[in-house]
Amino acid sequence: MMWEIWQANNRYIQGKRIKKFKLKEDAVEYAKKNIKYKRMVKGETKNEFYLEDKGGLPIGMLIYKEK
């Protein structure tokens, strides 16, 4: 069970997985430093968040994966 940070490439939001974390707080802190998003928006499921820039375009995702 891990939180994954994905960074958008030119075609897809879930383009490149950057890192995995056990705690959501650690994942959010890492994303703030490396993706530099302006806001986090809840996705379709409760374990999915979109990271958006100041214009509202998604530039990354934070997803909780259970294995």
Rosetta constraint file for C-alpha pairs under 8 A:
AtomPair CA 1 CA 22 HARMONIC 6.97 0.50
AtomPair CA 1 CA 64 HARMONIC 7.16 0.50
AtomPair CA 1 CA 65 HARMONIC 5.63 0.50
AtomPair CA 1 CA 66 HARMONIC 4.35 0.50
AtomPair CA 1 CA 67 HARMONIC 5.84 0.50
AtomPair CA 2 CA 20 HARMONIC 6.20 0.50
AtomPair CA 2 CA 21 HARMONIC 5.59 0.50
AtomPair CA 2 CA 22 HARMONIC 4.93 0.50
AtomPair CA 2 CA 23 HARMONIC 7.49 0.50
AtomPair CA 2 CA 64 HARMONIC 5.72 0.50
AtomPair CA 2 CA 65 HARMONIC 5.41 0.50
AtomPair CA 2 CA 66 HARMONIC 6.63 0.50
AtomPair CA 3 CA 20 HARMONIC 5.58 0.50
AtomPair CA 3 CA 21 HARMONIC 5.06 0.50
AtomPair CA 3 CA 22 HARMONIC 5.96 0.50
AtomPair CA 3 CA 23 HARMONIC 6.77 0.50
AtomPair CA 3 CA 24 HARMONIC 6.20 0.50
AtomPair CA 3 CA 27 HARMONIC 6.68 0.50
AtomPair CA 3 CA 62 HARMONIC 6.75 0.50
AtomPair CA 3 CA 63 HARMONIC 5.55 0.50
AtomPair CA 3 CA 64 HARMONIC 4.39 0.50
AtomPair CA 3 CA 65 HARMONIC 6.27 0.50
AtomPair CA 4 CA 17 HARMONIC 7.04 0.50
AtomPair CA 4 CA 18 HARMONIC 7.56 0.50
AtomPair CA 4 CA 19 HARMONIC 5.93 0.50
AtomPair CA 4 CA 20 HARMONIC 4.46 0.50
AtomPair CA 4 CA 21 HARMONIC 6.40 0.50
AtomPair CA 4 CA 27 HARMONIC 7.35 0.50
AtomPair CA 4 CA 62 HARMONIC 5.72 0.50
AtomPair CA 4 CA 63 HARMONIC 5.25 0.50
AtomPair CA 4 CA 64 HARMONIC 6.29 0.50
AtomPair CA 4 CA 65 HARMONIC 7.30 0.50
AtomPair CA 5 CA 17 HARMONIC 5.90 0.50
AtomPair CA 5 CA 18 HARMONIC 5.59 0.50
AtomPair CA 5 CA 19 HARMONIC 5.56 0.50
AtomPair CA 5 CA 20 HARMONIC 6.43 0.50
AtomPair CA 5 CA 27 HARMONIC 6.89 0.50
AtomPair CA 5 CA 31 HARMONIC 7.13 0.50
AtomPair CA 5 CA 60 HARMONIC 7.31 0.50
AtomPair CA 5 CA 61 HARMONIC 5.86 0.50
AtomPair CA 5 CA 62 HARMONIC 4.80 0.50
AtomPair CA 5 CA 63 HARMONIC 6.67 0.50
AtomPair CA 6 CA 13 HARMONIC 7.46 0.50
AtomPair CA 6 CA 14 HARMONIC 5.43 0.50
AtomPair CA 6 CA 15 HARMONIC 6.51 0.50
AtomPair CA 6 CA 16 HARMONIC 5.43 0.50
AtomPair CA 6 CA 17 HARMONIC 4.30 0.50
AtomPair CA 6 CA 18 HARMONIC 5.63 0.50
AtomPair CA 6 CA 19 HARMONIC 7.61 0.50
AtomPair CA 6 CA 60 HARMONIC 5.38 0.50
AtomPair CA 6 CA 61 HARMONIC 5.04 0.50
AtomPair CA 6 CA 62 HARMONIC 6.41 0.50
AtomPair CA 6 CA 63 HARMONIC 8.00 0.50
AtomPair CA 7 CA 13 HARMONIC 6.57 0.50
AtomPair CA 7 CA 14 HARMONIC 6.27 0.50
AtomPair CA 7 CA 15 HARMONIC 5.95 0.50
AtomPair CA 7 CA 16 HARMONIC 5.25 0.50
AtomPair CA 7 CA 17 HARMONIC 6.32 0.50
AtomPair CA 7 CA 18 HARMONIC 6.68 0.50
AtomPair CA 7 CA 35 HARMONIC 7.32 0.50
AtomPair CA 7 CA 59 HARMONIC 6.23 0.50
AtomPair CA 7 CA 60 HARMONIC 4.28 0.50
AtomPair CA 7 CA 61 HARMONIC 6.55 0.50
AtomPair CA 8 CA 12 HARMONIC 5.80 0.50
AtomPair CA 8 CA 13 HARMONIC 4.10 0.50
AtomPair CA 8 CA 14 HARMONIC 5.65 0.50
AtomPair CA 8 CA 15 HARMONIC 4.97 0.50
AtomPair CA 8 CA 16 HARMONIC 6.54 0.50
AtomPair CA 8 CA 58 HARMONIC 7.60 0.50
AtomPair CA 8 CA 59 HARMONIC 5.04 0.50
AtomPair CA 8 CA 60 HARMONIC 5.03 0.50
AtomPair CA 8 CA 61 HARMONIC 7.85 0.50
AtomPair CA 9 CA 13 HARMONIC 6.47 0.50
AtomPair CA 9 CA 14 HARMONIC 7.70 0.50
AtomPair CA 9 CA 15 HARMONIC 5.16 0.50
AtomPair CA 9 CA 16 HARMONIC 6.89 0.50
AtomPair CA 11 CA 15 HARMONIC 7.51 0.50
AtomPair CA 13 CA 58 HARMONIC 6.73 0.50
AtomPair CA 13 CA 59 HARMONIC 6.34 0.50
AtomPair CA 13 CA 60 HARMONIC 5.70 0.50
AtomPair CA 13 CA 61 HARMONIC 6.91 0.50
AtomPair CA 14 CA 60 HARMONIC 6.76 0.50
AtomPair CA 14 CA 61 HARMONIC 6.54 0.50
AtomPair CA 20 CA 27 HARMONIC 7.38 0.50
AtomPair CA 21 CA 26 HARMONIC 6.63 0.50
AtomPair CA 21 CA 27 HARMONIC 5.77 0.50
AtomPair CA 22 CA 26 HARMONIC 7.79 0.50
AtomPair CA 23 CA 27 HARMONIC 6.58 0.50
AtomPair CA 24 CA 28 HARMONIC 6.18 0.50
AtomPair CA 25 CA 29 HARMONIC 6.19 0.50
AtomPair CA 26 CA 30 HARMONIC 6.20 0.50
AtomPair CA 27 CA 31 HARMONIC 6.16 0.50
AtomPair CA 27 CA 62 HARMONIC 7.76 0.50
AtomPair CA 28 CA 32 HARMONIC 6.20 0.50
AtomPair CA 28 CA 62 HARMONIC 7.98 0.50
AtomPair CA 29 CA 33 HARMONIC 6.60 0.50
AtomPair CA 30 CA 34 HARMONIC 6.21 0.50
AtomPair CA 31 CA 35 HARMONIC 5.20 0.50
AtomPair CA 31 CA 36 HARMONIC 6.73 0.50
AtomPair CA 31 CA 37 HARMONIC 7.60 0.50
AtomPair CA 32 CA 36 HARMONIC 4.95 0.50
AtomPair CA 32 CA 37 HARMONIC 6.27 0.50
AtomPair CA 35 CA 59 HARMONIC 7.72 0.50
AtomPair CA 35 CA 60 HARMONIC 7.47 0.50
AtomPair CA 36 CA 53 HARMONIC 7.83 0.50
AtomPair CA 37 CA 51 HARMONIC 5.75 0.50
AtomPair CA 37 CA 52 HARMONIC 5.47 0.50
AtomPair CA 37 CA 53 HARMONIC 5.04 0.50
AtomPair CA 37 CA 54 HARMONIC 7.57 0.50
AtomPair CA 37 CA 59 HARMONIC 7.37 0.50
AtomPair CA 38 CA 51 HARMONIC 7.42 0.50
AtomPair CA 38 CA 52 HARMONIC 5.93 0.50
AtomPair CA 38 CA 53 HARMONIC 5.03 0.50
AtomPair CA 38 CA 54 HARMONIC 5.52 0.50
AtomPair CA 39 CA 51 HARMONIC 6.03 0.50
AtomPair CA 39 CA 52 HARMONIC 5.46 0.50
AtomPair CA 39 CA 53 HARMONIC 6.85 0.50
AtomPair CA 39 CA 54 HARMONIC 7.65 0.50
AtomPair CA 40 CA 49 HARMONIC 6.30 0.50
AtomPair CA 40 CA 50 HARMONIC 5.61 0.50
AtomPair CA 40 CA 51 HARMONIC 4.73 0.50
AtomPair CA 40 CA 52 HARMONIC 6.25 0.50
AtomPair CA 41 CA 49 HARMONIC 5.49 0.50
AtomPair CA 41 CA 50 HARMONIC 5.09 0.50
AtomPair CA 41 CA 51 HARMONIC 6.52 0.50
AtomPair CA 41 CA 52 HARMONIC 7.46 0.50
AtomPair CA 42 CA 46 HARMONIC 7.21 0.50
AtomPair CA 42 CA 48 HARMONIC 6.25 0.50
AtomPair CA 42 CA 49 HARMONIC 4.53 0.50
AtomPair CA 42 CA 50 HARMONIC 6.32 0.50
AtomPair CA 43 CA 47 HARMONIC 7.72 0.50
AtomPair CA 43 CA 48 HARMONIC 4.96 0.50
AtomPair CA 43 CA 49 HARMONIC 4.93 0.50
AtomPair CA 43 CA 50 HARMONIC 6.21 0.50
AtomPair CA 44 CA 48 HARMONIC 6.76 0.50
AtomPair CA 47 CA 63 HARMONIC 5.78 0.50
AtomPair CA 47 CA 64 HARMONIC 5.22 0.50
AtomPair CA 48 CA 61 HARMONIC 7.20 0.50
AtomPair CA 48 CA 62 HARMONIC 5.89 0.50
AtomPair CA 48 CA 63 HARMONIC 4.69 0.50
AtomPair CA 48 CA 64 HARMONIC 6.65 0.50
AtomPair CA 49 CA 61 HARMONIC 5.67 0.50
AtomPair CA 49 CA 62 HARMONIC 5.07 0.50
AtomPair CA 49 CA 63 HARMONIC 6.48 0.50
AtomPair CA 50 CA 58 HARMONIC 6.15 0.50
AtomPair CA 50 CA 59 HARMONIC 7.65 0.50
AtomPair CA 50 CA 60 HARMONIC 5.99 0.50
AtomPair CA 50 CA 61 HARMONIC 4.58 0.50
AtomPair CA 50 CA 62 HARMONIC 6.41 0.50
AtomPair CA 51 CA 58 HARMONIC 5.60 0.50
AtomPair CA 51 CA 59 HARMONIC 5.76 0.50
AtomPair CA 51 CA 60 HARMONIC 4.89 0.50
AtomPair CA 51 CA 61 HARMONIC 5.53 0.50
AtomPair CA 51 CA 62 HARMONIC 7.39 0.50
AtomPair CA 52 CA 56 HARMONIC 5.33 0.50
AtomPair CA 52 CA 57 HARMONIC 5.26 0.50
AtomPair CA 52 CA 58 HARMONIC 4.26 0.50
AtomPair CA 52 CA 59 HARMONIC 5.45 0.50
AtomPair CA 52 CA 60 HARMONIC 7.00 0.50
AtomPair CA 53 CA 57 HARMONIC 5.65 0.50
AtomPair CA 53 CA 58 HARMONIC 6.53 0.50
AtomPair CA 53 CA 59 HARMONIC 6.55 0.50
